[in-house]
Amino acid sequence: MPEGKIIKALSGFYYVLDGDQVIQCRGRGVFRKNKVTPLVGDDVVYQADNDKEGYILEIKDRFNELVRPPISNVDQAVLVFSAKEPTFSTSLLDRFLVLVEAGDIRPIICITKMDLVDDDALKEQIHQYAEDYRNIGYSVYLTSMKSGRGIEDIIPHFQDKITVFAGQSGVGKSSLLNAISPDLELKTAGISAHLGRGKHTTRHVELIDINGGFVADTPGFSSLEFAGIEAEDLGQTFLEIGEKSAECKFRGCLHIKEPNCAVKRAVENGEIAQYRYNHYVEFLTEIKDRKPRY
């Protein structure tokens, strides 16, 4: 039986790429019966009725999957945040990083709209944040659509990968993708002056062939939940906290009130940024206060 990859899901149809051919498929009823939904990114076995239509028979094992956006087998996520309009938020960036790390997805941080930063204090702050995240071990790129700064540096990352673009609404994800691959001509929308937020411009998940890999342009988010992440696992999604926790006196230390906590010492010594620790505490409280779902 032929095999391929789902590159688009729309209105109950799944578009399967097999070589240079795209087959429009429906899922077999057994998927609904077993409450399994084919996802963009799935590697599948299909049966072709002709050279354009067919049915998905089997979904290969996934190594990860995201709920929002609904996509599987994601290798990396480009987390797009703007230096200005909307304001750069380390809290929101850390939320994305927690979810990406929990999904075993490699994050790449991209800060857009650097051309709008005309204030020296803000410029210095953005560069300091970039350095902080690089010191943790993340790839960070400062970009400008206007000048083209940083765009070429990101392109090599796409080779042989499935990449998700995510980030706050209005930060320029579609503009960034258009700059990387001008043929896309993705629809972009400006910032709503009334709300100070961007308007969503992406309506469905689709894998786009860019530089020998696949990129999914996904809707921006304004809020993210930590469903599925437990309190004792949160520290491992903050890489520098996870690394230091091995030196804590007590196994299972949550780095709040426990004595001889290596993480709290590292914060006091400046080895771990105070704002990163503050976000960890904030997210931990949120997880502990989470109402159980039945």
C-alpha positions as CSV (number, residue, x, y, z in Angstrom):
1,M,0.0,0.0,0.0
2,P,1.3,3.5,-0.7
3,E,2.4,5.8,2.1
4,G,2.6,9.6,2.5
5,K,2.3,12.5,4.8
6,I,-0.8,14.6,5.6
7,I,0.1,18.2,4.6
8,K,-3.3,19.8,5.0
9,A,-6.6,19.0,6.8
10,L,-9.7,20.9,5.7
11,S,-13.4,20.2,6.0
12,G,-13.0,16.5,6.6
13,F,-10.5,16.0,3.8
14,Y,-6.9,15.1,4.4
15,Y,-4.4,16.0,1.7
16,V,-1.6,13.3,1.6
17,L,1.7,14.1,-0.1
18,D,3.3,11.1,-1.7
19,G,6.4,12.1,-3.7
20,D,5.3,15.0,-5.8
21,Q,1.7,13.9,-5.9
22,V,-1.1,15.1,-3.5
23,I,-4.0,12.8,-2.9
24,Q,-7.3,14.1,-1.4
25,C,-8.3,11.5,1.2
26,R,-11.0,10.8,3.7
27,G,-10.4,8.9,6.9
28,R,-11.9,5.4,7.3
29,G,-14.8,5.1,9.7
30,V,-12.7,3.0,12.1
31,F,-10.8,6.2,13.1
32,R,-14.1,7.8,14.3
33,K,-15.0,4.6,16.1
34,N,-11.7,4.5,17.9
35,K,-11.8,8.3,18.5
36,V,-8.6,8.9,16.5
37,T,-8.3,12.0,14.3
38,P,-5.7,12.1,11.6
39,L,-3.5,15.2,12.0
40,V,-1.4,17.3,9.7
41,G,2.1,15.9,10.0
42,D,0.9,12.3,10.3
43,D,2.7,9.6,8.2
44,V,-0.1,7.4,6.8
45,V,-0.9,4.4,4.7
46,Y,-3.6,5.1,2.2
47,Q,-5.6,3.5,-0.6
48,A,-6.0,5.4,-3.8
49,D,-9.2,5.2,-5.7
50,N,-7.6,7.1,-8.6
51,D,-4.7,9.5,-9.0
52,K,-6.5,12.2,-7.1
53,E,-8.7,10.6,-4.4
54,G,-8.4,7.9,-1.7
55,Y,-8.8,6.8,1.9
56,I,-6.5,6.8,4.8
57,L,-6.1,3.2,6.1
58,E,-3.5,3.5,8.9
59,I,-1.8,6.3,10.9
60,K,1.9,5.5,11.7
61,D,3.1,6.1,15.3
62,R,3.6,9.7,16.2
63,F,6.6,10.9,18.3
64,N,4.6,13.9,19.5
65,E,1.4,15.9,18.8
66,L,0.1,19.3,19.6
67,V,-3.6,20.0,20.5
68,R,-3.5,23.7,19.5
69,P,-2.6,23.8,16.7
70,P,-3.6,20.2,15.8
71,I,-0.3,18.9,14.3
72,S,1.9,15.9,14.9
73,N,5.6,14.8,14.5
74,V,6.9,18.4,15.0
75,D,10.6,18.7,15.2
76,Q,11.0,22.3,16.1
77,A,9.0,25.5,16.9
78,V,10.0,29.0,15.8
79,L,8.5,31.2,18.6
80,V,7.9,34.6,17.1
81,F,7.7,37.6,19.4
82,S,8.0,41.3,18.5
83,A,10.3,43.8,20.1
84,K,7.5,46.3,19.9
85,E,3.8,46.5,18.8
86,P,2.8,44.3,20.6
87,T,5.2,44.7,23.6
88,F,7.8,41.9,24.1
89,S,6.7,39.6,26.9
90,T,9.1,37.2,28.6
91,S,6.2,35.7,30.5
92,L,4.4,34.7,27.4
93,L,7.6,33.5,25.8
94,D,8.3,31.3,28.8
95,R,4.7,29.9,28.6
96,F,5.5,28.9,25.0
97,L,8.9,27.5,26.0
98,V,7.3,25.3,28.7
99,L,4.8,23.8,26.3
100,V,7.3,23.3,23.6
101,E,9.8,21.7,26.0
102,A,7.1,19.4,27.4
103,G,6.3,18.3,23.8
104,D,9.9,17.4,23.2
105,I,10.1,20.1,20.5
106,R,13.2,22.2,19.8
107,P,12.5,25.9,20.2
108,I,14.0,28.7,18.1
109,I,13.3,32.2,19.4
110,C,12.8,34.9,16.8
111,I,12.3,38.5,17.9
112,T,10.8,40.6,15.0
113,K,10.3,44.3,14.3
114,M,13.7,45.4,15.5
115,D,13.5,48.3,13.1
116,L,10.7,49.8,15.2
117,V,13.0,49.9,18.3
118,D,14.1,53.6,18.3
119,D,14.6,53.8,22.1
120,D,18.1,52.9,23.3
121,A,16.9,51.6,26.7
122,L,14.4,49.2,25.0
123,K,17.1,48.1,22.5
124,E,19.5,47.4,25.3
125,Q,16.8,45.4,27.2
126,I,15.9,43.3,24.1
127,H,19.5,42.5,23.5
128,Q,19.9,41.5,27.2
129,Y,16.9,39.2,27.0
130,A,18.3,37.6,23.8
131,E,21.6,37.1,25.6
132,D,19.8,35.5,28.6
133,Y,18.0,33.0,26.5
134,R,21.2,32.2,24.5
135,N,23.0,31.5,27.7
136,I,20.3,29.0,28.6
137,G,21.0,27.2,25.4
138,Y,18.4,28.5,23.0
139,S,18.9,29.8,19.4
140,V,17.8,33.5,19.3
141,Y,17.5,35.6,16.2
142,L,16.7,39.4,16.1
143,T,15.0,40.2,12.8
144,S,13.5,43.0,10.7
145,M,11.2,42.5,7.7
146,K,12.1,46.1,6.6
147,S,15.9,45.6,6.4
148,G,15.9,41.8,6.0
149,R,18.1,41.5,9.1
150,G,18.4,38.0,10.5
151,I,16.1,36.3,7.9
152,E,18.9,34.4,6.1
153,D,20.2,33.1,9.5
154,I,16.9,31.3,10.2
155,I,16.4,29.6,6.8
156,P,19.0,26.7,7.2
157,H,17.0,25.4,10.3
158,F,14.2,24.2,8.1
159,Q,16.1,21.5,6.2
160,D,14.5,18.0,6.7
161,K,12.3,19.3,9.6
162,I,8.7,19.9,10.4
163,T,8.6,23.3,11.9
164,V,5.7,25.1,13.7
165,F,5.5,28.9,13.8
166,A,3.8,30.2,16.9
167,G,3.7,33.3,19.0
168,Q,1.6,36.2,20.2
169,S,-0.9,37.5,17.7
170,G,0.2,40.4,15.6
171,V,4.0,39.8,15.9
172,G,4.5,39.2,12.2
173,K,4.5,35.4,11.8
174,S,3.0,35.6,8.3
175,S,5.2,38.5,7.4
176,L,8.3,36.5,8.5
177,L,7.2,33.5,6.4
178,N,6.6,35.7,3.4
179,A,10.1,37.2,3.8
180,I,11.6,33.7,4.1
181,S,9.7,32.4,1.1
182,P,8.2,35.2,-1.0
183,D,6.2,32.8,-3.1
184,L,3.8,32.1,-0.2
185,E,2.0,35.4,-0.3
186,L,0.4,34.6,3.0
187,K,-2.3,37.1,4.1
188,T,-1.2,39.5,6.8
189,A,-3.1,41.8,9.0
190,G,-1.9,44.8,11.0
191,I,-2.4,45.7,14.6
192,S,-5.8,46.7,15.8
193,A,-5.2,50.2,17.1
194,H,-8.2,49.9,19.4
195,L,-7.1,46.7,21.1
196,G,-3.3,46.9,20.5
197,R,-3.5,43.2,19.4
198,G,-3.0,41.6,16.0
199,K,-5.9,40.1,14.1
200,H,-5.5,36.4,13.3
201,T,-4.8,35.8,9.6
202,T,-4.4,32.0,9.5
203,R,-7.5,29.8,9.2
204,H,-6.3,26.3,9.0
205,V,-3.1,24.3,9.5
206,E,-1.1,23.5,6.4
207,L,2.4,22.2,5.8
208,I,4.3,24.3,3.3
209,D,7.5,23.1,1.6
210,I,10.3,25.5,2.5
211,N,14.0,25.0,2.0
212,G,13.8,21.2,2.0
213,G,11.5,20.9,5.0
214,F,7.9,21.6,6.0
215,V,6.6,24.6,7.8
216,A,3.2,25.0,9.4
217,D,1.9,28.6,9.8
218,T,-0.4,28.5,12.8
219,P,-2.7,31.0,14.5
220,G,-1.1,33.2,17.2
221,F,-2.3,32.6,20.7
222,S,-3.1,35.1,23.5
223,S,-3.4,32.5,26.3
224,L,-2.0,29.1,26.9
225,E,-2.9,26.4,29.5
226,F,-0.6,23.9,31.1
227,A,-3.0,20.9,30.8
228,G,-1.0,17.7,31.1
229,I,2.0,19.2,32.8
230,E,2.3,18.3,36.5
231,A,3.9,20.4,39.2
232,E,6.9,18.0,39.6
233,D,7.6,18.1,35.9
234,L,7.5,21.9,35.4
235,G,11.1,22.5,36.5
236,Q,12.5,20.3,33.7
237,T,10.8,22.6,31.1
238,F,12.9,25.5,32.4
239,L,16.3,24.1,31.2
240,E,18.5,26.0,33.7
241,I,16.2,25.1,36.6
242,G,16.2,21.5,35.6
243,E,19.9,21.4,35.4
244,K,20.4,23.0,38.8
245,S,17.7,20.8,40.5
246,A,20.1,17.9,40.4
247,E,22.1,19.7,43.1
248,C,19.1,20.2,45.5
249,K,19.3,18.4,48.8
250,F,15.8,16.9,48.5
251,R,14.6,14.8,45.6
252,G,11.4,16.2,44.2
253,C,12.3,19.7,45.4
254,L,9.9,22.3,43.9
255,H,12.3,25.2,44.7
256,I,9.9,27.2,46.8
257,K,10.3,26.6,50.5
258,E,12.6,23.6,50.7
259,P,15.9,24.1,52.5
260,N,19.3,23.8,50.7
261,C,17.7,24.4,47.3
262,A,20.3,24.8,44.6
263,V,17.9,26.6,42.3
264,K,17.1,29.4,44.8
265,R,20.9,29.8,45.5
266,A,21.4,30.1,41.7
267,V,18.8,32.8,41.5
268,E,20.4,34.7,44.4
269,N,23.8,34.4,42.8
270,G,22.5,35.6,39.4
271,E,23.1,32.3,37.7
272,I,19.4,32.0,37.0
273,A,17.5,35.2,35.9
274,Q,15.1,36.4,38.5
275,Y,12.3,36.9,36.0
276,R,12.7,33.3,34.8
277,Y,12.3,32.0,38.4
278,N,9.4,34.4,39.0
279,H,7.6,32.8,35.9
280,Y,8.4,29.3,37.2
281,V,6.7,30.2,40.5
282,E,3.8,31.8,38.8
283,F,3.3,28.8,36.5
284,L,3.7,26.3,39.4
285,T,1.0,28.1,41.3
286,E,-1.3,28.0,38.2
287,I,-0.7,24.2,37.9
288,K,-1.3,23.6,41.6
289,D,-4.6,25.6,41.4
290,R,-5.8,23.9,38.3
291,K,-9.2,22.3,38.7
292,P,-9.2,18.6,37.9
293,R,-11.0,17.6,34.7
294,Y,-13.3,14.6,34.8
